[in-house]
Every structure is written in C-alpha cells, then in structure tokens.
C-alpha cells in the first residue's frame, strides 16, 4: 500500500524512494529526502537514494575512495518522497517537521532490520532530528554521527577532501571502539585488563600515584574519622573479649521471653556492641539454630 499521509508530497513525487543496499550492513547513510532538481534526474527518478544527480555522483566517489560499494552499505532518507516548492514543482525544498515525523516510523523499521553499528547523517538537520529520538530502544548500541551533505559539496567542491577524511575517521573510530568494547567483555579481554592494572600498580609511576593517593586520604577529614573509628572499634572489641572471658553466666532477664533462668551471653558480632544481649537457654538454642540455617533473625 502506497503512503498518502502527506498531500503535498503525493502530488510532487514521481515514486516512493525506499532504502537501498545491504540489509546486514554495519554502516548506514541517512539523508533528508530524495530530489529531482529541474528534472535533471535524482533519487526521485532512479528510485535509489543518492543516485542520478550531482549529490549521487559525489556519494559514489566517496564510496570508491573509502573502498566500499553500494552493496557494502545501506542508504536511505528520513522522508521517502520528494518535496517540491508549491509555486514551482521543478525546484526542491526541505521537508517540514510534520512530514519528517510522518516518515519516521519507516526509518525506524529500516534501522531495526539492518541493525547498523554506525549511522552517518548527511547534514545537521538529519542529525538533530534523529538525536532527539536516540533514547528509543532501536538506537541502543548504535553510534550516530553527522557530516556535510553531498549537495553542499556539489556547490563547494574544494571541501571534498575534508569531507572524505572526516567520514573516514568517524568510521575508523567507530570500528575501533566497537572492537575494544566487544574484546573487553571476553575472557581474554578481562585477563588483559587485570594484567595491565597489575603492571601499572608495580610500575614506578603507579607506586608514586598510589603513594600520593594514600597520603591525600590520610590527611583528609574522612581518613582521620575512619582512623578514629577503627581505634575505637579495637578498644571496644578488646574490652568485650575481656568481659566475656570473665563472665559466662550473669543475672539478667532474657531479651525475648523475659525469664531469668540460665541466662547466657549472645554476641553475634564483636564489632557492634549494640548487638550484645542476654538470652535464656531455650531462646539461645533457637536463635543459634536459625543462624546455622542462615535465616535472618
């Protein structure tokens, strides 16, 4: 079924221009819309994005310089129909925000099917529109970048080498980051990270950094408080050890049943003095059994 959401685009288009290329490509190029300026050909005539006009020729030159073909990448547009000026349909125009929103679901379907590693947006308008929706689940683990639109290079041919090097570097960086992230999750990657950390810790620079960090912590407020707390814990612990070594039975009421028969000390944690309480023999045996089974008391 052919889309008829946008009335103006239905009148100005020759055909609906869908995406073209490898459905399992790692690189996706996204433009804004197909064109057919003054009837000189273009995506609206050929049915393939970035083909048949000056922009298409520059795009094909870019792919050849990157040692790629159209079958190695996937090309598409946000808007699938050619927008024309209302006063003269021979001239192209930029699509409106509503026209881009109407076509956005079809772009999401293409991204979901292709699952690219990097999306290269031609032009800031395309990048801004996609970036507003990059929180969607379909954009997870996909790097989104932008560069000049080929139509701009048709007007400024001197910028071609800058454009080509920019695209090349962004593809290279994305491949490197993807390799590093995937390798770091493997067993060898984790071992490699541990070895590097140990090497750094035993190196001269690592020892100096760790020494400075220790000195900084010792003189900080948190470090001083932790030292005082540690000293206080040791003092309380030694005091409790002496107390419990001297007394096994004392005359206190049970903390659970309030009986006064065969009261014994119960201290699950020496470090926390407020965990010490006194229990009768039955309650003590019951809690000891629960602790043995790892049940929260």
C-alpha positions as CSV (number, residue, x, y, z in Angstrom):
1,X,0.0,0.0,0.0
2,X,1.5,3.4,-1.0
3,X,1.6,6.1,1.7
4,X,-0.7,9.1,1.3
5,X,-0.2,10.8,4.6
6,X,1.4,14.0,3.2
7,X,-0.9,15.5,0.5
8,X,1.8,17.9,-0.9
9,X,4.4,15.1,-1.3
10,X,1.9,12.8,-3.0
11,X,1.4,15.5,-5.7
12,X,5.1,16.3,-6.1
13,X,6.7,12.8,-6.1
14,X,7.3,10.5,-9.0
15,X,7.7,7.5,-6.8
16,X,8.4,6.4,-3.1
17,X,12.1,6.1,-2.7
18,X,12.9,3.4,-0.1
19,X,16.3,2.4,1.3
20,X,18.8,0.6,-0.8
21,X,21.8,-1.6,0.0
22,X,23.0,-4.4,2.2
23,X,20.4,-5.4,4.8
24,X,23.2,-6.5,7.2
25,X,25.5,-3.5,6.7
26,X,27.5,-2.1,9.5
27,X,27.3,1.5,8.1
28,X,24.1,3.3,7.3
29,X,24.0,6.7,5.5
30,X,20.8,8.7,6.1
31,X,19.8,11.8,4.1
32,X,16.9,14.1,4.4
33,X,14.8,13.4,1.3
34,X,15.1,12.4,-2.4
35,X,15.4,15.1,-5.0
36,X,14.9,15.9,-8.7
37,X,16.1,19.5,-9.3
38,X,14.8,21.0,-12.6
39,X,14.1,17.5,-13.9
40,X,17.8,16.7,-14.2
41,X,17.4,13.3,-12.5
42,X,17.9,12.2,-9.0
43,X,16.6,9.8,-6.4
44,X,13.0,10.7,-7.4
45,X,13.7,9.4,-10.9
46,X,16.0,6.4,-10.2
47,X,14.3,5.2,-7.1
48,X,17.6,4.8,-5.3
49,X,18.8,7.2,-2.7
50,X,21.8,9.4,-3.8
51,X,21.8,8.4,-7.4
52,X,21.3,10.2,-10.7
53,X,22.3,13.7,-9.8
54,X,25.4,15.7,-8.6
55,X,24.9,14.5,-5.0
56,X,24.7,10.9,-6.1
57,X,28.0,11.2,-8.1
58,X,29.8,12.7,-5.2
59,X,28.4,9.9,-2.9
60,X,29.7,7.2,-5.3
61,X,33.1,8.9,-5.4
62,X,33.2,8.9,-1.6
63,X,32.4,5.2,-1.5
64,X,35.1,4.4,-4.0
65,X,37.7,6.4,-2.0
66,X,36.6,4.5,1.1
67,X,37.0,1.3,-0.9
68,X,33.3,0.5,-0.5
69,X,30.4,-0.1,-2.8
70,X,26.6,0.5,-2.5
71,X,26.2,-3.2,-1.7
72,X,28.5,-2.8,1.3
73,X,26.5,-0.1,3.0
74,X,22.8,0.9,3.4
75,X,21.5,4.3,2.2
76,X,18.1,5.8,3.0
77,X,16.4,9.1,3.7
78,X,14.1,10.3,6.5
79,X,11.4,11.4,4.1
80,X,10.8,8.9,1.3
81,X,9.1,11.3,-1.2
82,X,10.4,14.3,-3.0
83,X,9.1,17.7,-1.6
84,X,8.8,20.4,-4.2
85,X,8.1,24.2,-3.9
86,X,4.4,24.9,-4.2
87,X,4.8,27.7,-6.7
88,X,7.2,25.8,-9.0
89,X,7.4,21.9,-8.7
90,X,10.6,21.9,-10.7
91,X,12.5,23.1,-7.6
92,X,13.2,21.0,-4.5
93,X,12.5,22.2,-0.9
94,X,13.3,21.0,2.6
95,X,10.6,18.8,4.2
96,X,8.6,20.2,7.1
97,X,8.8,18.8,10.6
98,X,5.4,17.1,10.2
99,X,6.5,15.4,7.0
100,X,9.6,14.1,8.8
101,X,7.5,12.8,11.7
102,X,5.1,11.1,9.3
103,X,8.0,9.2,7.7
104,X,10.0,8.5,10.8
105,X,8.4,5.1,11.6
106,X,9.6,3.7,8.3
107,X,13.1,4.8,9.1
108,X,12.9,3.1,12.5
109,X,11.8,-0.1,10.7
110,X,14.8,0.1,8.4
111,X,17.2,0.7,11.4
112,X,15.7,-2.3,13.2
113,X,16.1,-4.6,10.2
114,X,19.6,-3.5,9.3
115,X,21.0,-3.1,12.9
116,X,24.0,-0.9,11.8
117,X,26.9,-0.2,14.0
118,X,27.1,3.4,12.9
119,X,24.6,5.9,11.4
120,X,26.2,8.7,9.4
121,X,23.7,11.6,8.9
122,X,24.1,13.8,5.9
123,X,23.5,17.3,7.3
124,X,22.8,18.8,10.7
125,X,19.1,18.7,10.2
126,X,19.0,14.9,9.9
127,X,21.4,14.5,12.9
128,X,19.3,16.8,15.1
129,X,16.1,15.1,14.2
130,X,17.5,11.6,14.9
131,X,19.3,12.7,18.0
132,X,16.0,13.9,19.6
133,X,14.8,10.3,19.4
134,X,18.0,8.4,20.1
135,X,16.7,7.3,23.6
136,X,14.5,4.8,21.7
137,X,15.5,1.2,22.2
138,X,16.2,0.8,18.4
139,X,19.1,3.2,18.7
140,X,20.8,1.2,21.5
141,X,24.5,0.4,20.8
142,X,24.4,2.5,17.6
143,X,26.8,5.4,17.2
144,X,25.2,8.4,15.5
145,X,27.5,11.0,13.8
146,X,27.0,13.6,11.0
147,X,28.9,15.2,8.2
148,X,28.4,17.5,5.2
149,X,25.5,16.7,2.8
150,X,26.7,15.8,-0.7
151,X,24.5,18.7,-2.1
152,X,26.8,21.1,-0.2
153,X,29.9,19.5,-1.7
154,X,28.3,20.0,-5.2
155,X,28.4,23.8,-4.5
156,X,31.8,23.7,-2.7
157,X,34.0,21.1,-4.5
158,X,37.1,22.3,-2.6
159,X,35.7,20.8,0.6
160,X,35.6,17.3,-0.7
161,X,38.9,16.0,0.8
162,X,37.9,17.4,4.2
163,X,34.5,15.7,3.9
164,X,36.1,12.4,2.8
165,X,38.7,12.4,5.6
166,X,36.0,13.3,8.2
167,X,33.8,10.4,7.2
168,X,36.8,8.0,7.0
169,X,38.0,9.0,10.5
170,X,34.5,8.6,12.0
171,X,34.1,5.1,10.5
172,X,37.6,4.1,11.8
173,X,36.8,5.4,15.3
174,X,33.5,3.5,15.5
175,X,35.2,0.3,14.4
176,X,38.0,0.7,17.0
177,X,35.5,1.5,19.8
178,X,33.3,-1.4,18.9
179,X,36.3,-3.8,18.8
180,X,37.5,-2.6,22.2
181,X,34.1,-2.8,23.8
182,X,33.5,-6.3,22.4
183,X,37.0,-7.5,23.3
184,X,36.8,-6.1,26.9
185,X,33.8,-8.4,27.6
186,X,35.6,-11.6,26.5
187,X,37.7,-13.7,28.9
188,X,41.0,-12.7,27.3
189,X,40.0,-9.1,27.4
190,X,39.3,-9.2,31.2
191,X,42.6,-11.0,31.8
192,X,44.4,-8.4,29.7
193,X,42.9,-5.6,31.7
194,X,43.9,-7.3,35.0
195,X,47.5,-7.8,33.8
196,X,47.6,-4.1,32.7
197,X,46.3,-2.9,36.1
198,X,48.9,-5.1,37.9
199,X,51.7,-3.8,35.7
200,X,50.7,-0.3,36.3
201,X,50.5,-0.8,40.1
202,X,54.0,-2.3,40.2
203,X,55.4,0.4,37.9
204,X,57.3,3.4,39.1
205,X,54.5,5.8,38.1
206,X,51.8,3.6,39.6
207,X,53.6,3.4,43.0
208,X,54.1,7.2,43.1
209,X,50.4,7.8,42.2
210,X,49.2,5.2,44.9
211,X,51.5,6.8,47.5
212,X,50.2,10.3,46.8
213,X,46.6,9.0,46.9
214,X,47.2,7.3,50.3
215,X,48.8,10.5,51.7
216,X,45.9,12.6,50.5
217,X,43.4,10.2,52.1
218,X,45.3,10.1,55.4
219,X,45.2,13.8,55.7
220,X,41.6,14.2,54.6
221,X,38.7,14.6,57.0
222,X,37.3,11.2,56.0
223,X,40.6,9.4,56.6
224,X,41.0,10.9,60.1
225,X,37.5,9.9,61.1
226,X,38.0,6.4,59.8
227,X,41.2,6.1,61.8
228,X,39.5,7.2,65.0
229,X,36.6,4.9,64.4
230,X,39.0,2.0,63.8
231,X,40.8,2.7,67.0
232,X,37.5,2.9,68.9
233,X,36.4,-0.4,67.5
234,X,39.6,-2.1,68.5
235,X,39.3,-0.7,72.1
236,X,35.6,-1.9,72.4
237,X,36.5,-5.3,70.9
238,X,39.3,-5.9,73.4
239,X,37.1,-4.7,76.3
240,X,34.3,-7.2,75.2
241,X,36.8,-10.0,74.9
242,X,37.9,-9.5,78.5
243,X,34.3,-9.1,79.7
244,X,33.1,-12.4,78.0
245,X,36.2,-14.3,79.1
246,X,35.4,-13.5,82.8
247,X,31.6,-14.0,82.8
248,X,29.7,-16.8,81.2
249,X,26.5,-16.6,83.3
250,X,25.1,-13.3,84.6
251,X,21.9,-12.4,86.4
252,X,19.8,-10.6,83.7
253,X,16.4,-11.1,82.2
254,X,16.1,-12.8,78.7
255,X,15.7,-10.3,75.9
256,X,13.0,-12.4,74.3
257,X,10.9,-14.2,76.9
258,X,11.9,-12.1,80.0
259,X,12.7,-15.2,82.0
260,X,15.6,-15.2,84.5
261,X,16.7,-18.9,84.2
262,X,20.1,-19.9,82.9
263,X,20.9,-16.6,81.2
264,X,23.8,-16.7,78.8
265,X,25.6,-14.0,76.7
266,X,24.8,-13.8,73.0
267,X,27.1,-11.7,70.8
268,X,26.9,-12.5,67.1
269,X,29.2,-9.6,66.2
270,X,32.0,-8.3,68.4
271,X,32.5,-5.2,66.4
272,X,29.0,-3.9,67.0
273,X,28.4,-3.5,70.8
274,X,24.7,-2.9,70.4
275,X,24.2,-6.5,69.1
276,X,25.0,-7.9,72.5
277,X,22.1,-9.1,74.5
278,X,21.2,-11.8,77.1
279,X,19.0,-14.9,76.4
280,X,17.8,-17.9,78.3
281,X,19.0,-21.3,77.2
282,X,15.9,-22.1,75.1
283,X,15.9,-18.8,73.2
284,X,19.7,-19.0,72.8
285,X,19.4,-22.5,71.2
286,X,16.6,-21.4,69.0
287,X,18.5,-18.4,67.6
288,X,21.6,-20.4,67.2
289,X,19.7,-22.9,65.0
290,X,18.3,-20.1,62.9
291,X,21.8,-18.6,62.4
292,X,23.1,-22.0,61.4
293,X,20.5,-22.2,58.7
294,X,21.3,-18.6,57.5
295,X,17.9,-17.3,58.4
296,X,17.6,-13.5,59.3
297,X,16.8,-13.1,63.0
